Amino acid sequence: MEINPDINLLINIKKSELENILLLLGIIPFLKNNSTLSYKINKKEINIYLKKTFNNKKIKNRIIKFDFNDFKIFNGKINELLNYKWELVPGKFILDNIRYVLNNYYNESNFEIFQKSSYMNYKFFIQDKKKEMTYEDIESLLSKCFH
């Protein structure tokens, strides 16, 4: 399948910071040399992060445009992107897909960074919810994390 290079995809996600980050991590490696990804920023935290990370980019009307060259920036910023207490725990399907993309398209160390961050965040989640969770719930969560 050939992708039309003139497509300008506008992503407008009103989800969590983590969902936005994972979406960008999953899409950026697949941009072609002449492709552009327009991303509408809906969260103040993401706006601040993107301004710091992509200081050479202009954000107009809360929209930032990414291209193929931005993959290099993302590739070097995984630790900064994921090293915080996540606001949610992604499902196994999402985790498996992000692991695949990181393992096959990003620097080798980025997969390890993602794994460490997900372990840490699953630990936080279990600690916060352990009174509400059964042994089976915890086991199910751990099976997602330790794939």
DRENDOTOR-445187 format. One record per residue (C-alpha): residue in one letter; chain; x, y, z. Coordinates in Angstrom, 1 decimal, padded with zeros to 4 digits. Layout:
REM DRENDOTOR-445187
residuo: a	cadena: A	X: X	Y: Y	Z: Z
...
***
This chain:
REM DRENDOTOR-445187
residuo: m	cadena: A	X: 000.0	Y: 000.0	Z: 000.0
residuo: e	cadena: A	X: 001.4	Y: 003.4	Z: -000.9
residuo: i	cadena: A	X: 000.6	Y: 006.4	Z: 001.3
residuo: n	cadena: A	X: -000.1	Y: 009.7	Z: -000.3
residuo: p	cadena: A	X: 002.7	Y: 012.1	Z: 000.9
residuo: d	cadena: A	X: 000.4	Y: 015.1	Z: 000.7
residuo: i	cadena: A	X: -001.8	Y: 013.8	Z: 003.6
residuo: n	cadena: A	X: -001.7	Y: 016.2	Z: 006.5
residuo: l	cadena: A	X: -003.1	Y: 014.2	Z: 009.5
residuo: l	cadena: A	X: -004.5	Y: 016.3	Z: 012.3
residuo: i	cadena: A	X: -004.5	Y: 014.5	Z: 015.6
residuo: n	cadena: A	X: -006.9	Y: 016.0	Z: 018.1
residuo: i	cadena: A	X: -006.8	Y: 013.8	Z: 021.2
residuo: k	cadena: A	X: -008.5	Y: 014.9	Z: 024.4
residuo: k	cadena: A	X: -007.1	Y: 012.0	Z: 026.4
residuo: s	cadena: A	X: -004.4	Y: 011.6	Z: 029.0
residuo: e	cadena: A	X: -000.9	Y: 012.8	Z: 028.7
residuo: l	cadena: A	X: 000.3	Y: 009.2	Z: 028.5
residuo: e	cadena: A	X: -002.1	Y: 008.3	Z: 025.7
residuo: n	cadena: A	X: -000.9	Y: 011.3	Z: 023.7
residuo: i	cadena: A	X: 002.8	Y: 010.4	Z: 024.2
residuo: l	cadena: A	X: 002.2	Y: 006.7	Z: 023.2
residuo: l	cadena: A	X: 000.3	Y: 007.8	Z: 020.1
residuo: l	cadena: A	X: 003.1	Y: 010.1	Z: 019.0
residuo: l	cadena: A	X: 005.7	Y: 007.4	Z: 019.8
residuo: g	cadena: A	X: 003.8	Y: 005.0	Z: 017.7
residuo: i	cadena: A	X: 003.2	Y: 007.3	Z: 014.7
residuo: i	cadena: A	X: 006.4	Y: 009.3	Z: 014.3
residuo: p	cadena: A	X: 008.7	Y: 006.5	Z: 013.1
residuo: f	cadena: A	X: 006.3	Y: 005.9	Z: 010.2
residuo: l	cadena: A	X: 006.4	Y: 009.4	Z: 008.7
residuo: k	cadena: A	X: 008.0	Y: 009.5	Z: 005.3
residuo: n	cadena: A	X: 010.4	Y: 012.2	Z: 004.1
residuo: n	cadena: A	X: 007.6	Y: 014.3	Z: 002.7
residuo: s	cadena: A	X: 004.9	Y: 013.7	Z: 005.3
residuo: t	cadena: A	X: 003.6	Y: 016.0	Z: 007.9
residuo: l	cadena: A	X: 001.8	Y: 015.2	Z: 011.1
residuo: s	cadena: A	X: -000.3	Y: 018.1	Z: 012.6
residuo: y	cadena: A	X: -001.0	Y: 017.6	Z: 016.3
residuo: k	cadena: A	X: -003.5	Y: 019.8	Z: 018.2
residuo: i	cadena: A	X: -002.4	Y: 020.3	Z: 021.8
residuo: n	cadena: A	X: -005.2	Y: 020.0	Z: 024.3
residuo: k	cadena: A	X: -003.3	Y: 019.7	Z: 027.5
residuo: k	cadena: A	X: -001.2	Y: 022.4	Z: 029.2
residuo: e	cadena: A	X: 001.4	Y: 019.8	Z: 030.3
residuo: i	cadena: A	X: 001.9	Y: 018.6	Z: 026.8
residuo: n	cadena: A	X: 002.1	Y: 022.1	Z: 025.4
residuo: i	cadena: A	X: 004.9	Y: 022.9	Z: 027.9
residuo: y	cadena: A	X: 006.7	Y: 019.7	Z: 027.2
residuo: l	cadena: A	X: 006.5	Y: 020.2	Z: 023.4
residuo: k	cadena: A	X: 007.8	Y: 023.8	Z: 023.6
residuo: k	cadena: A	X: 010.8	Y: 022.6	Z: 025.6
residuo: t	cadena: A	X: 011.5	Y: 019.6	Z: 023.5
residuo: f	cadena: A	X: 010.9	Y: 021.1	Z: 020.0
residuo: n	cadena: A	X: 012.1	Y: 024.6	Z: 020.6
residuo: n	cadena: A	X: 012.8	Y: 025.0	Z: 016.9
residuo: k	cadena: A	X: 009.1	Y: 024.3	Z: 016.1
residuo: k	cadena: A	X: 006.5	Y: 026.9	Z: 016.0
residuo: i	cadena: A	X: 003.3	Y: 026.2	Z: 017.7
residuo: k	cadena: A	X: 000.4	Y: 028.1	Z: 016.1
residuo: n	cadena: A	X: -003.1	Y: 028.0	Z: 017.5
residuo: r	cadena: A	X: -002.1	Y: 025.1	Z: 019.7
residuo: i	cadena: A	X: -001.0	Y: 023.0	Z: 016.7
residuo: i	cadena: A	X: 002.5	Y: 021.7	Z: 016.2
residuo: k	cadena: A	X: 003.6	Y: 020.0	Z: 013.0
residuo: f	cadena: A	X: 006.0	Y: 017.0	Z: 013.0
residuo: d	cadena: A	X: 007.9	Y: 015.6	Z: 010.1
residuo: f	cadena: A	X: 010.3	Y: 012.8	Z: 009.4
residuo: n	cadena: A	X: 013.3	Y: 014.7	Z: 011.0
residuo: d	cadena: A	X: 011.5	Y: 014.8	Z: 014.4
residuo: f	cadena: A	X: 011.9	Y: 011.1	Z: 014.7
residuo: k	cadena: A	X: 015.5	Y: 011.7	Z: 015.7
residuo: i	cadena: A	X: 014.4	Y: 014.1	Z: 018.5
residuo: f	cadena: A	X: 011.8	Y: 011.5	Z: 019.8
residuo: n	cadena: A	X: 014.4	Y: 008.8	Z: 019.6
residuo: g	cadena: A	X: 016.7	Y: 010.7	Z: 022.0
residuo: k	cadena: A	X: 013.9	Y: 011.9	Z: 024.4
residuo: i	cadena: A	X: 012.1	Y: 008.6	Z: 025.4
residuo: n	cadena: A	X: 013.4	Y: 008.9	Z: 029.0
residuo: e	cadena: A	X: 012.0	Y: 012.4	Z: 029.4
residuo: l	cadena: A	X: 008.7	Y: 011.4	Z: 027.7
residuo: l	cadena: A	X: 008.0	Y: 008.4	Z: 029.9
residuo: n	cadena: A	X: 009.7	Y: 009.1	Z: 033.2
residuo: y	cadena: A	X: 006.8	Y: 010.3	Z: 035.3
residuo: k	cadena: A	X: 003.9	Y: 008.8	Z: 037.3
residuo: w	cadena: A	X: 001.5	Y: 007.8	Z: 034.7
residuo: e	cadena: A	X: -002.2	Y: 008.8	Z: 035.1
residuo: l	cadena: A	X: -003.4	Y: 005.5	Z: 033.8
residuo: v	cadena: A	X: -002.3	Y: 001.9	Z: 033.2
residuo: p	cadena: A	X: -002.4	Y: 001.0	Z: 029.4
residuo: g	cadena: A	X: -004.0	Y: -002.2	Z: 028.3
residuo: k	cadena: A	X: -001.9	Y: -005.2	Z: 027.1
residuo: f	cadena: A	X: -002.7	Y: -004.5	Z: 023.4
residuo: i	cadena: A	X: -001.4	Y: -000.9	Z: 023.6
residuo: l	cadena: A	X: 001.7	Y: -002.1	Z: 025.6
residuo: d	cadena: A	X: 002.5	Y: -004.8	Z: 023.1
residuo: n	cadena: A	X: 002.2	Y: -002.5	Z: 020.2
residuo: i	cadena: A	X: 004.4	Y: 000.2	Z: 021.7
residuo: r	cadena: A	X: 006.9	Y: -002.4	Z: 022.7
residuo: y	cadena: A	X: 007.0	Y: -003.6	Z: 019.1
residuo: v	cadena: A	X: 007.5	Y: -000.1	Z: 017.7
residuo: l	cadena: A	X: 010.2	Y: 000.8	Z: 020.3
residuo: n	cadena: A	X: 012.0	Y: -002.5	Z: 019.8
residuo: n	cadena: A	X: 012.0	Y: -002.3	Z: 016.0
residuo: y	cadena: A	X: 012.2	Y: 001.5	Z: 015.2
residuo: y	cadena: A	X: 013.9	Y: 003.3	Z: 018.1
residuo: n	cadena: A	X: 017.3	Y: 003.0	Z: 019.7
residuo: e	cadena: A	X: 017.9	Y: -000.2	Z: 021.6
residuo: s	cadena: A	X: 018.0	Y: 001.5	Z: 025.0
residuo: n	cadena: A	X: 014.6	Y: 003.0	Z: 024.5
residuo: f	cadena: A	X: 012.9	Y: -000.3	Z: 024.8
residuo: e	cadena: A	X: 014.6	Y: -000.8	Z: 028.2
residuo: i	cadena: A	X: 013.6	Y: 002.7	Z: 029.3
residuo: f	cadena: A	X: 010.0	Y: 001.9	Z: 028.4
residuo: q	cadena: A	X: 010.1	Y: -001.4	Z: 030.3
residuo: k	cadena: A	X: 011.5	Y: 000.3	Z: 033.4
residuo: s	cadena: A	X: 008.9	Y: 003.1	Z: 033.3
residuo: s	cadena: A	X: 006.0	Y: 000.6	Z: 032.8
residuo: y	cadena: A	X: 007.3	Y: -001.6	Z: 035.7
residuo: m	cadena: A	X: 007.5	Y: 001.5	Z: 038.0
residuo: n	cadena: A	X: 004.1	Y: 002.7	Z: 037.0
residuo: y	cadena: A	X: 002.5	Y: -000.7	Z: 037.5
residuo: k	cadena: A	X: 004.0	Y: -000.8	Z: 040.9
residuo: f	cadena: A	X: 002.6	Y: 002.6	Z: 041.8
residuo: f	cadena: A	X: -000.8	Y: 001.6	Z: 040.5
residuo: i	cadena: A	X: -000.9	Y: -001.7	Z: 042.5
residuo: q	cadena: A	X: 000.3	Y: 000.2	Z: 045.6
residuo: d	cadena: A	X: -002.5	Y: 002.8	Z: 045.2
residuo: k	cadena: A	X: -005.2	Y: 000.2	Z: 044.5
residuo: k	cadena: A	X: -004.1	Y: -002.8	Z: 046.5
residuo: k	cadena: A	X: -007.0	Y: -002.6	Z: 049.0
residuo: e	cadena: A	X: -009.5	Y: -002.6	Z: 046.1
residuo: m	cadena: A	X: -007.8	Y: -005.4	Z: 044.1
residuo: t	cadena: A	X: -008.0	Y: -009.1	Z: 044.3
residuo: y	cadena: A	X: -005.1	Y: -011.4	Z: 043.8
residuo: e	cadena: A	X: -006.4	Y: -012.2	Z: 040.3
residuo: d	cadena: A	X: -006.6	Y: -008.5	Z: 039.5
residuo: i	cadena: A	X: -003.0	Y: -008.0	Z: 040.5
residuo: e	cadena: A	X: -001.9	Y: -011.1	Z: 038.6
residuo: s	cadena: A	X: -003.7	Y: -009.9	Z: 035.5
residuo: l	cadena: A	X: -002.0	Y: -006.5	Z: 035.7
residuo: l	cadena: A	X: 001.4	Y: -008.1	Z: 036.2
residuo: s	cadena: A	X: 000.9	Y: -010.3	Z: 033.2
residuo: k	cadena: A	X: 000.4	Y: -007.2	Z: 031.1
residuo: c	cadena: A	X: 003.5	Y: -005.5	Z: 032.4
residuo: f	cadena: A	X: 005.9	Y: -008.4	Z: 032.4
residuo: h	cadena: A	X: 005.2	Y: -009.6	Z: 028.8
***
